[in-house]
Amino acid sequence: MKSTISAEVALRAAVKAATHYAEIATDNDPDDGAHVVPGELRRFLARLRLLHGVPFSYLVPDAALLPVESIRFFYLDRAWTDALVQGALSVGTISSADRTQLEAVYPHIRAEVDEAERTIRKPRGEALLKAGSGTITGFLMRSRAVSGWPNLHVRAYSTDSLPDAELSDVAESHPARMKVLRMERLAPAVLLVLFDGVPAVVHIEEPRQGIQFGARLDPEDPPNARRAKVKVRDCNTGDSVPPLDDFTNANSVEVPFRAGAPGVIDIHTLRQRLAAKAPHSGGTLESNEYALQMLRFPYRQVFGDPKDDEGQKFYALDRFKATVKLDVWKSTLATQLGKA
């Protein structure tokens, strides 16, 4: 049964991946030495390993597994992707001699495909990494942030040595940073990212190109009654009114919306509210001061950040370990089947 599924996935993936063959046959992975497998085939199989062309229904068999505004971290099963590669290679075997020969050379094929995985995505200006294979992890995110900001920045680190709000210019080839093997929008609001290794912390942030204006939702409000708010800034210095991490009546104003027009901000009323609370506003806001109040820096969401809780240390690596027990999964499955 397992080999049947692998062969089916391999055939469907091969058909879809073949449409992108012009991309596969590039010089991303130059033939810089003796190989058992030709370069184009190595890159093709490496793309299969990174799930290129694999139908989305095989990744997420039910929409309930990836609800709206959610993120799911996972480990990639090497046995499954090996079976996918073997299924693709088995298409060219006709006789028992072919299968025997393929079995004999497969360890070399696997080693070369492991190496080629790191060449499929090569950021501009960074060193080419061609080390041996390791654990591949990743996440699927379904959110309006993916469709609203197509150029989201995703960074993963093996150690949590960077403050959450600090800018980073560390290249992917740096030892502390995990290489991103694949980053692609599978749908307008669905993002797939694969990492070379198990990260300690993952940063997802809005792109830093251009100037952004906006408001934020108060996280202290109930999920079904959250209000958009704007933090107040000093008109002379541009500094936010403390406390910086919380919304209070003194350091923020609620965003008003036009009557009968949900989602449309009442700009005039908002300007009055900000002028009433912003230090050194003089009771009114000029256009440049209004723009200063509405300026918002790119938001960054941090996953896996370790914290001390009553003296107990929680290490970031523990955040990315599987925690679903088999008996819990069976119980949940039985409940769902009972409702069907």
C-alpha positions, 0 to 999 in steps of 0.5 A, a space after each residue: 500500500 505504501 509503495 502504491 501511494 508513493 508511485 501515485 504521488 510521484 507520477 502526479 508530481 512529475 507531471 506538474 514539475 515537468 511544467 517548470 523544467 526550464 527552471 530546473 535546467 539552470 546553473 543553480 547547481 553547476 556540475 563541479 565534479 564527478 557525479 553518478 546522477 546528471 545535474 538536471 536529474 539531481 535538481 529534479 529529484 531535489 525539488 521532489 524532496 522539497 515537495 515541488 509538484 506534490 499535490 496540496 491535498 497530500 500535505 493538508 488532507 483536510 482544511 480543518 488541519 489548517 484553519 484560517 489565521 493559523 500556523 502549523 510547524 512540522 518535521 519532514 519525514 525523510 522516509 516519505 520523501 525517499 519513497 517519493 524519489 524512489 517512485 519517480 526513479 522506478 518509472 524508468 525501470 522495466 526489467 529486474 536487472 534495471 531494478 537491481 542496478 537502481 538498488 545498487 546505485 541508490 545510496 549514491 543517488 540519495 547522497 547527491 540529491 541530499 546535496 542538491 537540495 541546498 542548491 535549489 534556493 540560493 539567495 543572491 550574494 550568499 555562499 553556496 551550501 553543499 553539506 550533507 543532509 539533516 533534519 528538515 522542518 518547516 511550517 505552513 501558515 494560512 493568514 491574511 498577512 501572507 496575501 497582504 504582504 507577499 514579500 514576508 521575511 522569514 528567518 530561523 536561528 539555531 540559537 536565540 541570540 538576537 533581541 526580538 526587536 533588533 534588525 538582522 543582517 546575518 546571512 543564511 550562510 552564518 552558523 547561527 542562522 538556518 538555511 531556508 530550503 524553500 519558501 513559496 506561496 502555495 495560494 494567495 493566503 498560504 505560505 510554505 517554508 522549509 528549513 535545513 535543520 531544527 530551529 530554536 527560534 523563528 522570526 516572521 516579519 512584514 517587509 521593510 520596503 517603504 513607509 507604512 501607516 496603520 493601527 494595531 489590535 489590542 491583544 488584551 481584548 477578547 478575540 471576538 471584540 478586539 479594537 484597533 488602536 494607535 499608540 501616541 507619540 511625542 510630537 517633538 521627539 517621535 518617541 512612543 508614550 510609555 509603557 511601550 508593550 501595553 495599550 493604556 488610556 494614556 498612551 493610545 486612542 481607539 480608532 473610530 470608523 465611519 457610521 454605516 461604513 465598516 472598515 473605513 476609518 474616520 480620519 478627522 475624528 482620529 486626528 482629534 483624538 490623537 491631538 488631545 493625547 499626543 505630548 507637545 501637540 498644542 491641541 492640534 496636529 499638522 499633516 506631518 505630525 499626523 503622519 508621525 502618529 500613524 507611522 508603524 514599523 514592520 511587525 515581527 512575530 517570534 516563535 520559539 522564544 524561550 522565557 523564564 516562568 517561576 524560575 523554570 527554564 524553557 528552552 526554545 528547542 522544546 517549542 518545536 518538538 512534537 507533543 501530540 500523543 498517540 492516544 490523544 490522536 486516536 481519541 480525536 480521530 474517533 470523535 471526528 469519525 463519529 460526527 461524520 
